[in-house]
């Protein structure tokens, strides 16, 4: 996980990019999905240089495709309900449920339990 100032910078950069592409995003069937993809790129870029990385989250992204890993982090790590995850990522709730099911089938139960632990704070 990124520390707060780095995370805020990634979000601010994403807002700027989304604002500059607003017209194009609105033509997409799911504008929020395009914004989510852009946020993923910004967070990944910022996290390369971060010294406060979470090994459990890093392992998750090494083990699963990005969309599955995003879904697991939002639902299991951050405790977001399925509908909220779907709204944020620009997918349907059944898609989120499928991602979670696929992740549970691919990952050891202990790995998911580690992700569900509370987020460490400095």
DAHUZI-V455532 format. One record per backbone hydrogen bond with DSSP energy under -0.5 kcal/mol. NH is the residue of the N-H (numbers start at 0). CO is the residue of the C=O. Records with the same first field share a line. If there is no record, write none. Layout:
NH: CO, CO
//
This chain:
6: 2
7: 3
8: 4
9: 5
10: 6
11: 7
12: 8
13: 9
14: 10
15: 11
16: 12
17: 13
18: 14
19: 15
20: 16
21: 18
24: 20
25: 21
26: 22, 23
27: 23, 24
30: 27
32: 29
33: 29
34: 30
35: 31
36: 32
37: 33
38: 34
39: 35
40: 36
41: 37
42: 38
43: 39
44: 40
45: 41
46: 42
47: 43
48: 44, 45
49: 46
52: 50
54: 52
57: 53
58: 54
59: 55
60: 56
61: 57
62: 58
63: 59
68: 64
69: 65
70: 66
71: 67
72: 68
73: 69
74: 70
75: 71
76: 71, 72
77: 72
79: 73
84: 80
85: 81
86: 82
87: 83
88: 84
89: 85
90: 85
94: 91
95: 91
96: 92
97: 93
98: 94
99: 95
100: 96
101: 97
102: 98
103: 99
104: 100
105: 101
106: 102
110: 107
111: 107
112: 108
113: 109
114: 110
115: 111
116: 112, 113
//
